Amino acid sequence: MSETLNARATLDRLWKPGCDFLGSEVAILGGAMSWVSERHLVSAISNAGGFGVIACGAMSPERLEEEIVATQAMTKRPFGVNLITMHPQLDRLVDVCLAHNISHIVLAGGVPNSATIRKVRDGGARAIGFAPALALGKRLVRMGIEALVIEGSEAGGHVGPVSLTVLAQEILPHIRDVPVFVAGGLGRGDAILSYLEQGAAGAQLGTLFAASEESIAHENFKKAFLRANARDAVTTVQLDELFPVIPVRGLSNEGGRNFARLQGEALRKFQSGELTKEEAQLSIEHYWAGALRRAVIDGDVETGSVMAGQSVGMVKEVRPVAEIIATLVEQAVDAIRQRETRIHAPS
Ligand SMILES: Cc1cc2nc3c(=O)[nH]c(=O)nc-3n(C[C@H](O)[C@H](O)[C@H](O)COP(=O)(O)O)c2cc1C
């Protein structure tokens, strides 16, 4: 028993910088997921001791305000808001967050400008950014970002090319002035522990929470998660470098296969002069419009975009958020205990 208490105290020491920064009991962030990270999931994560984050996505300032107020009615604990930097009304969205005393704003989807970071901080909120590489991470810290998320290519949704294993080695030893949270492919507490030991302040998970009981995702969406293995969570393909495609990781389905065909068609039409380059590129970009909503809300998991990380293979049942978080903590504590036993085993 006291061994377990000691192990829990070790875990709490390891992720203390993350807990202190977030104001949460455990340094586990619920990664913002468009359509999924709304009042129910966000409040459930914060109420369970983690840190929920609302995904603003393409919401209008009025819609975001409504969601913030509704979430605040469901939890007294802190939660954050994730804003996409290229949103045309970014400034107004920041105003809405500040007017409602949001404590943490995650600036996602590109490099935020210094003015936005300053506005967030001057307004009394903490500014969090994404670092896809060490140089950019350092630049963001110089610009005033107060914590970083490093997200490996194992993650669900829009991804970069580098795995968390490598990003962590490149970034964690060199950025010690601000807390760094790791994301991508995390499904167990022992894996989270290994990154804490490398210097991470905490972890961000998406896929596990998307399939939780409190997630409003359609039953079909959750069932698709339960059926899937890690290898089913694939990135969208780019057929030709002439028409760039931002990779998105999700479950392989008819929609993904059609996307490859559509690119072939657009390329052929451009080469034959039927479409200009811009028209062909637009037809490719428009393909996924509304596709995540179709999958998450309408339950169309065949042609919709079922964004999921490779950790989807570890989703075996739909469970309450509190249970998911408790299991992650137990696994981390258990791993610390087992390590102690291994280290002190007689040779
Ligand atoms: C369904 C889904 C939607 C997502 N939407 C967003 C988003 O709108 N903005 C964002 O910054 N990240 C988004 N992500 C990424 C998550 O915030 C998180 O970083 C990622 O899921 C972590 O990796 P994991 O899925 O392996 O746990 C999304 C992920 C999923 C699975």
The ligand as an SDF file (V2000), in Angstrom:
LIG
                    3D

 31 33  0  0  0  0  0  0  0  0999 V2000
  -11.8510   13.5670  -34.0820 C   0  0  0  0  0  0  0  0  0  0  0  0
  -10.6540   14.4750  -33.8630 C   0  0  0  0  0  0  0  0  0  0  0  0
  -10.7760   15.8470  -34.1480 C   0  0  0  0  0  0  0  0  0  0  0  0
   -9.6990   16.7200  -33.8890 C   0  0  0  0  0  0  0  0  0  0  0  0
   -9.8590   18.0610  -34.1060 N   0  0  0  0  0  0  0  0  0  0  0  0
   -8.8690   18.9310  -33.7320 C   0  0  0  0  0  0  0  0  0  0  0  0
   -9.0750   20.3410  -33.7960 C   0  0  0  0  0  0  0  0  0  0  0  0
  -10.1480   20.8050  -34.2010 O   0  0  0  0  0  0  0  0  0  0  0  0
   -8.0620   21.1710  -33.4210 N   0  0  0  0  0  0  0  0  0  0  0  0
   -6.8640   20.6690  -32.9380 C   0  0  0  0  0  0  0  0  0  0  0  0
   -5.9670   21.4650  -32.5870 O   0  0  0  0  0  0  0  0  0  0  0  0
   -6.6360   19.3270  -32.8640 N   0  0  0  0  0  0  0  0  0  0  0  0
   -7.6200   18.4540  -33.2210 C   0  0  0  0  0  0  0  0  0  0  0  0
   -7.4270   17.0910  -33.0580 N   0  0  0  0  0  0  0  0  0  0  0  0
   -6.1800   16.6110  -32.3830 C   0  0  0  0  0  0  0  0  0  0  0  0
   -6.4010   16.4460  -30.8530 C   0  0  0  0  0  0  0  0  0  0  0  0
   -6.5830   17.6830  -30.2350 O   0  0  0  0  0  0  0  0  0  0  0  0
   -5.2250   15.7300  -30.1580 C   0  0  0  0  0  0  0  0  0  0  0  0
   -4.0590   16.5030  -30.2190 O   0  0  0  0  0  0  0  0  0  0  0  0
   -4.9410   14.3690  -30.7490 C   0  0  0  0  0  0  0  0  0  0  0  0
   -6.1510   13.6680  -30.8600 O   0  0  0  0  0  0  0  0  0  0  0  0
   -3.9380   13.6090  -29.8700 C   0  0  0  0  0  0  0  0  0  0  0  0
   -3.6070   12.3660  -30.4100 O   0  0  0  0  0  0  0  0  0  0  0  0
   -4.4540   11.0250  -30.1240 P   0  0  0  0  0  0  0  0  0  0  0  0
   -5.6830   11.1350  -30.9730 O   0  0  0  0  0  0  0  0  0  0  0  0
   -3.5690    9.9320  -30.5890 O   0  0  0  0  0  0  0  0  0  0  0  0
   -4.7770   10.9840  -28.6600 O   0  0  0  0  0  0  0  0  0  0  0  0
   -8.4660   16.2080  -33.3600 C   0  0  0  0  0  0  0  0  0  0  0  0
   -8.3590   14.8220  -33.1170 C   0  0  0  0  0  0  0  0  0  0  0  0
   -9.4240   13.9580  -33.3460 C   0  0  0  0  0  0  0  0  0  0  0  0
   -9.2810   12.4770  -33.0320 C   0  0  0  0  0  0  0  0  0  0  0  0
  1  2  1  0
  2  3  1  0
  2 30  2  0
  3  4  2  0
  4  5  1  0
  4 28  1  0
  5  6  2  0
  6  7  1  0
  6 13  1  0
  7  8  2  0
  7  9  1  0
  9 10  1  0
 10 11  2  0
 10 12  1  0
 12 13  2  0
 13 14  1  0
 14 15  1  0
 14 28  1  0
 15 16  1  0
 16 17  1  0
 16 18  1  0
 18 19  1  0
 18 20  1  0
 20 21  1  0
 20 22  1  0
 22 23  1  0
 23 24  1  0
 24 25  2  0
 24 26  1  0
 24 27  1  0
 28 29  2  0
 29 30  1  0
 30 31  1  0
M  END
$$$$
